[in-house]
Amino acid sequence: MRDETKCSSCVGWSYEEKLLHIAPSGAQCRLLSSYKLNLDRGVDTVRRLILADVARFQEMGAQKYADDLKIVLACFAAECLSDASDCQEKPAPE
């Protein structure tokens, strides 16, 4: 099995482009929206909240939920970590 770095380089995607190719579900978008309600506490704080939740759910054995949170984290990074001033609430798809 190839690792992500090799696969990304095979198709010529940069790290940011790879994040943009994620197609989150409606539930994942709603989850992201709920985390973004905490943006007044800072982008880094929200990132740490998501990471802590990923670790907690993995520890409990809830791998599917942890995987959902990893997608949420990738979407959050694509939207907010590249330029925090552009991070705004986006409506979840229906």
C-alpha positions as CSV (number, residue, x, y, z in Angstrom):
1,M,0.0,0.0,0.0
2,R,1.3,3.4,-0.9
3,D,1.6,6.1,1.7
4,E,-0.2,9.4,1.2
5,T,2.9,11.4,0.3
6,K,3.7,9.1,-2.6
7,C,0.1,9.1,-3.8
8,S,0.0,12.8,-3.6
9,S,3.2,13.2,-5.6
10,C,2.0,10.7,-8.2
11,V,-1.0,12.8,-9.1
12,G,0.9,16.1,-8.6
13,W,-1.2,17.4,-5.7
14,S,0.2,19.8,-3.2
15,Y,-0.8,19.4,0.5
16,E,-3.4,22.1,0.1
17,E,-4.8,20.6,-3.1
18,K,-5.1,17.3,-1.5
19,L,-7.2,18.8,1.3
20,L,-9.5,20.4,-1.2
21,H,-10.3,17.0,-2.8
22,I,-12.1,15.8,0.3
23,A,-15.8,15.7,-0.2
24,P,-17.3,15.9,3.3
25,S,-20.8,14.6,4.1
26,G,-23.6,16.9,5.4
27,A,-23.0,15.5,8.9
28,Q,-19.3,16.3,8.7
29,C,-20.1,19.9,7.5
30,R,-22.5,20.4,10.4
31,L,-19.9,19.1,12.8
32,L,-17.3,21.5,11.3
33,S,-19.9,24.3,11.7
34,S,-20.3,23.5,15.4
35,Y,-16.5,23.7,15.9
36,K,-16.4,27.0,14.1
37,L,-18.7,28.5,16.6
38,N,-15.6,28.5,18.9
39,L,-13.6,30.7,16.5
40,D,-13.8,33.6,18.9
41,R,-11.4,31.5,21.1
42,G,-8.9,31.4,18.2
43,V,-8.1,29.2,15.2
44,D,-5.4,27.3,17.1
45,T,-7.8,26.6,20.0
46,V,-10.4,25.1,17.6
47,R,-7.7,23.0,15.9
48,R,-6.6,21.7,19.3
49,L,-10.3,20.9,20.3
50,I,-10.7,18.8,17.1
51,L,-7.4,17.0,17.7
52,A,-8.3,16.3,21.3
53,D,-11.7,14.9,20.2
54,V,-10.0,12.7,17.6
55,A,-7.8,11.3,20.3
56,R,-10.6,10.8,22.7
57,F,-12.8,8.9,20.2
58,Q,-9.9,6.7,19.1
59,E,-9.2,5.9,22.7
60,M,-12.8,4.8,23.2
61,G,-12.7,2.7,20.0
62,A,-15.2,4.9,18.1
63,Q,-13.0,4.8,14.9
64,K,-15.8,5.9,12.5
65,Y,-16.4,9.0,14.5
66,A,-12.7,9.6,14.8
67,D,-12.4,9.3,11.0
68,D,-15.2,11.8,10.6
69,L,-13.4,14.2,12.8
70,K,-10.2,13.7,10.8
71,I,-12.1,14.9,7.7
72,V,-13.5,17.8,9.7
73,L,-10.0,18.7,10.7
74,A,-8.7,18.5,7.1
75,C,-11.6,20.8,6.0
76,F,-10.9,23.2,8.9
77,A,-7.3,23.3,8.0
78,A,-8.1,24.0,4.3
79,E,-10.5,26.8,5.3
80,C,-8.9,28.4,8.3
81,L,-5.3,27.5,8.8
82,S,-4.0,28.8,5.5
83,D,-5.3,32.3,6.3
84,A,-7.3,32.8,9.5
85,S,-8.8,36.1,8.4
86,D,-10.7,34.3,5.5
87,C,-12.2,31.7,7.8
88,Q,-16.0,32.2,7.8
89,E,-19.0,30.1,8.6
90,K,-20.2,28.3,5.5
91,P,-23.7,26.7,5.2
92,A,-23.7,22.9,5.2
93,P,-24.9,21.2,2.0
94,E,-28.4,19.6,2.2
